[in-house]
Amino acid sequence: MQQLYSNLVTHYEKAVSFQDRVVEQERRCGHILPESEALLEILAENLAEARRALDRVTHSHH
């Protein structure tokens, strides 16, 4: 289970990083898309939840 959550965190980190670059590029071009910023926020929230789940699993095994 720990490996599953660890992989999930890694995938969300990559997704957040990618979406952050998309939003930054849009800002530089002067095209701020609310959908892009909303997706970034959702991904960041999901990453935080995945990290909390990983912490719970990690600490329950010690």
C-alpha positions in Angstrom: 0.0 0.0 0.0 2.9 2.3 0.8 4.3 1.8 -2.7 0.9 2.5 -4.3 0.6 5.9 -2.4 4.3 6.7 -3.1 3.7 6.1 -6.9 0.5 8.2 -6.7 2.4 11.1 -5.0 5.1 10.9 -7.7 2.5 11.0 -10.5 0.7 14.0 -8.9 4.0 15.8 -8.5 4.7 15.4 -12.2 1.2 16.5 -13.1 1.4 19.6 -10.9 4.8 20.5 -12.3 3.5 20.1 -15.8 0.3 22.1 -15.2 2.2 24.8 -13.4 4.4 25.2 -16.5 1.3 25.4 -18.7 -0.2 28.1 -16.5 3.0 30.1 -16.4 3.4 29.9 -20.2 -0.2 31.1 -20.5 0.5 34.0 -18.2 3.6 35.0 -20.1 1.6 35.0 -23.3 -1.2 37.0 -21.7 -3.7 34.2 -22.0 -4.9 33.2 -18.6 -7.3 30.4 -18.9 -9.5 29.8 -15.8 -9.7 26.1 -16.7 -5.9 25.7 -16.5 -5.7 27.5 -13.2 -8.6 25.4 -11.8 -6.9 22.2 -13.0 -3.7 23.2 -11.3 -5.6 23.9 -8.0 -7.3 20.5 -8.2 -4.1 18.7 -8.9 -2.3 20.5 -6.0 -5.2 19.5 -3.7 -5.0 15.9 -4.8 -1.3 15.9 -4.4 -1.7 17.1 -0.8 -4.3 14.4 -0.1 -2.0 11.7 -1.6 0.9 12.9 0.6 -1.4 12.8 3.7 -2.4 9.2 2.8 1.2 8.2 2.3 2.1 9.7 5.6 -0.7 7.8 7.3 0.4 4.5 5.7 4.1 5.2 6.4 3.5 6.1 10.1 1.2 3.1 10.7 4.0 0.7 9.8 6.4 2.1 12.4 
